[in-house]
Amino acid sequence: MFKLGDIAVSRKLMLLLSLALVGFIALLLISASALQRNLMSEREARLQAVLDLAMSRIQALAATLPAPQAQAEARAMLNSMRFDGDNYLFVLDENRRMLVHPVRPELVGQQMGESGSATAGAHWQRMVDLGRGGQQGRLEYQWVSPSGESAQKLSLVAGYQPWGWILGSGVLLQDIQATIWSQYQLMGGATLLVTLLMGLLGFAISRSIVNPLAEINRAMQQVAAGDLVVSIPVHGKDELGAVASCTNQGLSAIRHALLEASQGAGNVADAALRIAASAEQTNQAVNSQRDQLAQLATAMNEMSATIADVAGHAENTARDT
């Protein structure tokens, strides 16, 4: 069974850093995706605003002028309209015939999307289908420039049903892709920098935790082997430093207690020796007194015998006289 406590501290820190890196990368991808959606929405909104403006002007012309004159005025107006630099509007009819193209006037009158022609492409028919009957729509397609270069393009179309016109405009997506790539590089560089800083910080934190723990572990092994004079280096004032300091204080207290116990045992041994010596002296004194008493008893016995002899002699002498 997996237990977090079975993993070394250094590996736990590496796991934490790895998760942080994965989070940064996920955030980078999410941010880039959100940026792409926002840029696309912004471009669509700008295209829609341009189409709405052109449509409102066409409707105003149609309401105030005869149809031929209104259409001529509308063509002139659309040919002169520009936005976001060189972007423009074009007009198709419902048969894919180009009616207005400010940048390539040679296309006017041509039927777009014919197979094998320079204007081939299914997107022209899709534009007509989207705008037919006064409807609106969007589409993305591969656009080929007059020089033959290919690029992704976003276009919006809107139909003006009274004239059978389909207005369209588009923007190239390469600038969006360039912006996204630029953001990728910026955020990727920031992520790399933060990852390196976190790696260095994690390495420093790992060393500040693992090394003191290793020193404490070695010291405890020496204590278990009976070496009580070991001392643990104190590297800081954090929790590990406090543990090392408290352990040193505990070992010092143990050494002091053992020293006092050793000194107490020595004092007890000295006292025992003194008591033994005193007992020996007392024993010798008792033995000496016993000998003296024995000698005194012997002397008294001898004296008693002498007195008895003297008394006997005196008695004998008395009888003889």
C-alpha positions in Angstrom: 0.0 0.0 0.0 1.3 3.4 -1.0 2.2 5.6 2.0 3.4 9.2 1.7 5.5 8.6 4.8 7.6 5.9 3.0 8.9 8.5 0.4 12.1 10.4 1.2 11.7 14.1 1.9 13.8 15.0 -1.2 11.5 13.0 -3.4 8.5 14.6 -1.9 9.9 18.0 -2.8 10.7 16.9 -6.3 7.1 15.6 -6.6 5.8 19.0 -5.4 8.0 20.8 -8.0 6.9 18.4 -10.8 3.2 19.0 -9.9 3.9 22.8 -9.9 5.6 22.5 -13.4 2.6 20.5 -14.8 0.3 23.2 -13.4 2.3 25.9 -15.0 2.2 24.1 -18.4 -1.5 23.5 -18.1 -2.0 27.1 -17.2 0.0 28.1 -20.3 -2.0 25.9 -22.6 -5.3 27.1 -21.1 -4.2 30.8 -21.3 -3.1 30.4 -24.9 -6.4 28.7 -25.8 -8.4 31.5 -24.1 -6.3 34.1 -25.8 -7.0 32.5 -29.2 -10.7 32.5 -28.5 -10.6 36.1 -27.4 -8.7 37.2 -30.4 -11.0 35.3 -32.7 -14.1 36.8 -31.0 -12.5 40.3 -31.3 -11.8 39.9 -35.0 -15.3 38.6 -35.6 -16.8 41.5 -33.7 -14.8 44.0 -35.7 -15.8 42.3 -39.0 -19.4 42.2 -37.9 -19.3 45.9 -37.0 -17.9 46.7 -40.5 -20.5 44.6 -42.2 -23.3 46.2 -40.1 -22.0 49.6 -41.1 -21.8 48.8 -44.8 -25.3 47.2 -44.7 -26.8 50.2 -42.9 -25.3 52.5 -45.6 -26.6 50.3 -48.4 -30.1 50.2 -46.8 -30.0 54.0 -46.5 -29.0 54.4 -50.2 -31.7 51.9 -51.2 -34.3 53.9 -49.3 -33.4 57.2 -50.8 -32.3 56.5 -54.4 -33.5 54.5 -57.4 -32.1 51.0 -57.5 -29.5 51.5 -60.3 -28.2 54.8 -58.8 -28.3 53.3 -55.3 -26.3 50.3 -56.4 -23.7 52.5 -58.2 -23.3 54.6 -55.1 -23.0 51.5 -53.0 -20.3 50.1 -55.3 -18.3 53.4 -55.0 -18.8 53.5 -51.3 -17.6 49.8 -50.8 -14.6 50.3 -53.1 -13.4 53.2 -50.9 -14.0 51.5 -47.5 -11.0 50.2 -45.7 -10.5 49.1 -42.1 -7.6 47.8 -40.0 -5.2 49.0 -42.6 -5.8 47.4 -46.0 -8.7 45.2 -45.2 -11.7 45.6 -47.4 -15.2 44.4 -48.3 -16.3 42.5 -51.4 -19.7 41.7 -53.0 -20.9 38.6 -54.7 -24.3 37.9 -56.2 -26.1 34.6 -55.6 -24.5 33.1 -58.7 -21.0 33.6 -57.2 -20.3 36.4 -59.6 -18.0 39.1 -58.2 -19.7 42.5 -58.2 -17.2 44.5 -56.1 -13.6 43.9 -55.2 -11.5 47.0 -54.3 -8.1 45.3 -54.3 -8.5 43.1 -57.4 -10.9 44.9 -59.8 -10.0 42.4 -62.6 -12.2 39.8 -60.7 -15.3 41.9 -61.1 -17.7 40.1 -63.4 -16.0 36.8 -63.0 -17.8 33.8 -61.5 -15.8 32.7 -58.5 -15.1 29.2 -57.5 -15.0 27.6 -61.0 -13.0 24.4 -61.0 -9.6 24.8 -62.7 -9.7 28.6 -62.6 -7.5 31.0 -60.6 -10.5 31.6 -58.4 -11.2 28.0 -57.6 -12.3 27.1 -54.1 -15.3 25.7 -52.4 -15.5 28.6 -50.0 -17.1 30.9 -52.6 -20.2 28.6 -52.8 -20.2 28.4 -49.0 -20.3 32.2 -48.8 -23.3 32.3 -51.2 -25.1 29.5 -49.2 -24.5 31.4 -45.9 -25.6 34.8 -47.2 -28.5 33.7 -49.4 -31.9 35.2 -48.5 -30.5 37.9 -46.3 -28.8 35.5 -43.9 -25.4 35.9 -42.2 -22.6 33.5 -41.4 -18.9 32.9 -40.8 -16.4 30.5 -42.3 -12.7 29.7 -42.1 -10.9 28.6 -45.2 -7.5 28.4 -46.9 -7.0 31.6 -48.8 -4.5 31.8 -51.7 -2.9 35.2 -52.4 -2.2 36.5 -56.0 1.4 35.5 -55.4 0.4 32.0 -54.7 1.0 32.1 -50.9 -1.5 30.2 -48.8 -2.9 31.4 -45.4 -5.8 30.7 -43.1 -8.6 33.3 -43.4 -11.7 34.1 -41.4 -14.6 35.7 -43.3 -18.1 36.9 -42.4 -20.8 37.3 -45.0 -24.2 39.0 -44.9 -26.9 39.0 -47.6 -28.9 42.0 -48.8 -31.9 40.2 -50.2 -33.6 43.1 -52.2 -30.6 43.3 -54.5 -29.4 39.7 -54.2 -26.1 40.9 -52.9 -23.8 39.0 -50.5 -21.4 41.3 -48.7 -18.3 39.7 -47.3 -15.1 40.6 -45.6 -12.3 38.7 -43.9 -9.0 38.8 -42.0 -6.0 36.6 -42.2 -5.5 34.5 -39.1 -1.7 34.5 -39.4 -1.5 37.7 -37.2 -3.6 35.9 -34.6 -1.3 32.9 -34.8 1.7 35.2 -34.5 0.2 36.9 -31.5 -0.5 33.5 -29.9 3.0 32.3 -30.7 4.4 35.5 -29.2 2.4 34.9 -26.0 3.5 31.2 -26.0 7.1 32.4 -26.1 6.6 35.0 -23.4 4.6 32.8 -21.1 6.9 29.8 -21.9 9.9 31.9 -21.0 8.3 33.1 -17.8 7.3 29.5 -17.0 10.9 28.3 -17.6 12.3 31.1 -15.4 9.8 30.4 -12.6 10.6 26.7 -13.0 14.3 27.3 -12.7 13.8 29.5 -9.7 11.5 27.0 -8.1 14.0 24.2 -8.8 16.9 26.2 -7.2 14.7 27.1 -4.3 13.5 23.5 -4.0 17.1 22.3 -4.1 18.1 24.7 -1.3 15.0 23.8 0.8 15.7 20.1 0.2 19.3 20.5 1.4 18.2 22.6 4.4 15.9 19.8 5.4 17.6 16.6 4.3 21.2 17.4 5.6 20.1 18.3 9.1 17.9 15.2 9.3 20.8 13.1 8.2 23.0 14.6 10.9 20.4 14.1 13.5 20.0 10.5 12.3 23.7 9.8 12.5 23.9 11.3 16.0 21.0 9.1 17.2 22.7 6.1 15.8 25.9 7.0 17.7 23.8 7.5 20.9 22.2 4.1 20.3 25.8 2.7 20.1 26.6 4.2 23.5 28.4 7.4 22.4 26.9 10.1 24.5 29.5 12.8 23.7 28.2 13.4 20.2 27.0 16.8 19.3 24.6 17.8 16.5 25.5 20.9 14.4 22.8 23.6 14.6 22.4 25.3 11.2 19.5 27.7 11.8 16.6 28.7 13.9 13.9 26.7 12.1 12.2 23.6 13.4 15.1 21.3 12.5 17.5 23.7 14.2 15.3 23.7 17.3 15.2 19.8 17.2 19.0 19.7 17.0 19.4 22.2 19.8 16.9 20.4 22.1 18.6 17.1 21.3 22.0 18.6 22.3 20.5 19.9 25.5 19.0 16.5 26.2 22.3 14.7 25.6 24.1 17.3 27.8 21.6 16.7 30.6 22.1 12.9 30.3 25.9 13.3 30.4 25.6 15.6 33.5 23.3 13.1 35.2 25.6 10.3 34.5 28.6 12.3 35.8 26.8 13.1 39.0 25.8 9.5 39.4 29.4 8.5 38.8 30.6 11.0 41.3 27.9 9.9 43.8 29.0 6.2 43.4 32.6 7.3 44.0 31.6 9.1 47.2 29.6 6.0 48.4 32.5 3.8 47.7 34.8 6.1 49.7 32.3 6.2 52.6 32.1 2.4 52.5 35.9 2.2 52.6 36.0 4.6 55.6 33.3 2.6 57.4 35.2 -0.6 56.7 38.4 0.9 58.0 36.6 2.2 61.1 35.0 -1.2 61.7 38.4 -2.8 61.4 39.8 -0.4 64.0 36.9 -1.1 66.3 37.4 -4.8 65.8 41.0 -4.5 66.6 40.3 -2.4 69.8 37.7 -5.0 70.9 40.2 -7.8 70.4 42.8 -5.9 72.3 40.4 -5.2 75.2 39.4 -8.9 75.1 43.1 -9.9 75.4 43.7 -7.4 78.2 40.6 -8.8 80.1 41.9 -12.3 79.6 45.3 -11.3 80.9 43.6 -9.6 83.9 41.5 -12.6 84.6 44.6 -14.8 84.5 46.4 -12.5 86.8 43.4 -12.4 89.2 43.3 -16.2 89.1 47.0 -16.4 89.9 46.5 -13.8 92.7 43.6 -15.8 94.1 45.8 -18.9 94.1 48.6 -17.1 95.7 46.3 -15.7 98.4 44.9 -19.2 98.9 48.5 -20.5 99.3 49.4 -17.8 101.8 46.2 -18.5 103.8 47.0 -22.2 103.8 50.5 -21.6 105.0 49.2 -19.2 107.6 46.7 -21.7 108.8 49.3 -24.4 109.0 51.6 -22.2 110.9 48.9 -21.4 113.4 48.2 -25.0 114.0 51.9 -25.8 114.5 52.2 -23.1 117.0 
